[in-house]
């Protein structure tokens, strides 16, 4: 006879744990205690460990969930181009910022997880895949500048990781970046020639 399902043994509880872990990891880093994560979603540590057998399993699940959401949003943006090449590319680079507004802690977790993992870890590898998708879509859309492929991909990586760091810092980013949004001019210098830049209004 199957055991009765406990109140906390539901997909909804699992989703709440992922959300709580995302916020705690973003605020405290990967060192955030499981007790704080459990308390944030109103359960005890043993209930959390029923869903995720270890902290490493929870970190992997959170980062997988974030990268899944990011990838889906990116592919949706690529498959539904709205406007010219420049507009489409700017929307692609805005995916992470847009997702952070809806799902607090996304960028912070990715940055913390990449810094904490060993060489060739799964988070870094999946971020590399994410960058490869942007690179491939840029090439298919027709870059406005002739670029060395390695240099072009490196430029994309700089923009993506820089944007993730800025978003992860939240209000603290102002001390480093100031009030200006550096993404647009950086994007323009890498991807647009003088004829495709939109005039200042």
Secondary structure, 3 states (H helix, E strand, C coil): CCCCCCCCCCHHHHHHHHHHHHHHHHHHCCCCCHHHHHHHCCCCHHHHHHHCCCHHHHHHHHHHHHHHHHHHHHHHHHHCCCCCHHHHHHHHHCHHHHHHHHCCCHHHHHHHHHHHCCCCCHHHHHHHHHHHHHHHHHHHHCCCCCCCHHHHHHHHHHHHHHHHHHHHHHHHHHHHHCCCCHHHHHHHHHHCCCCCCCCCC
